């Protein structure tokens, strides 16, 4: 799912910071550094947080 999230971010010109702010606003609690590390394949995230990131990026992409 990480690759799909990163691809949508590129297509929608969504920054990591922007994604993290949106993710946090919908209930995520993982920090921005951890989200960035996840997006770069450096660490896994719990399934719930991965799903919240996917929801966040999808909603942000739909708004563009």
VENDA-V142184 format. One line per field, one symbol per residue. phi: phi as a letter, one per 40 degrees, with the letter a starting at -180 (. if undefined). burial: b if it has 24 or more other C-alpha atoms within 12 Angstrom, else e. A space follows every 50 residues. Layout:
phi=???
burial=???
This chain:
phi=.dccccccccccfcccccccdcdccbhcbcccccccccccgcacbddccc cccccdcccccccc
burial=ebeebbebbeeeebbbeebbbbbeeeebebeeebbbebbeeeeebeeebb ebbbbbbbebbeee
